[in-house]
Amino acid sequence: MAVNIDPIYSTKPNVSTDNATTVSSAVILTATADYTGASANHKLVWTAGTNGGYIERLRFKAIGTNIQSVARIYINNGSIQTTAANNAFFGEISLPPTTAINTTSTIDLDYPMGIAIDPSFRIYAGVGTTVASGWIVVGVGGQY
């Protein structure tokens, strides 16, 4: 077996839902209630570029008052997301109840991923129960 003598490093940071240079995020708030990733209510939170990418983590930020829920994270093979066979369940994180007030911040939660993603693969997230205000999800990683 050949040894990889050429380590891979990100060529450009990627803090967005796509592999562009602009920062963008997804808002999840409508229940998906599945473990297949095929719900149309799932939101795109990160896309690997044409050479693949490395996703370090997802950051979840409450944007108001919400009931307790769970965020489920899926890796999509770059094909139609609403076809269950194109998605792999990756993990989940508990989202606590939040209350929006003007005198303190709402919670930020990081979901560590630390994995290389194949070219054009995508990451989707959804909530288990519908929440009132929603959660912003931002992928933090880099493109190869």
Number of C-alpha atoms within 10 A of each C-alpha: 3 4 5 7 6 6 5 11 11 13 10 14 17 28 23 23 24 21 22 16 11 11 13 17 21 21 21 25 23 19 19 22 18 14 18 19 30 21 18 13 18 28 23 25 28 30 31 27 21 13 11 19 29 24 24 18 17 24 18 24 19 24 19 18 17 20 15 15 18 17 24 23 26 25 22 28 18 16 13 12 24 16 14 15 14 18 25 18 18 16 14 16 15 13 21 14 14 17 17 15 10 7 6 8 13 15 16 14 15 16 16 12 16 13 12 17 22 19 17 19 20 23 29 26 28 31 28 21 16 19 19 13 19 22 25 19 29 24 28 22 25 23 23 19
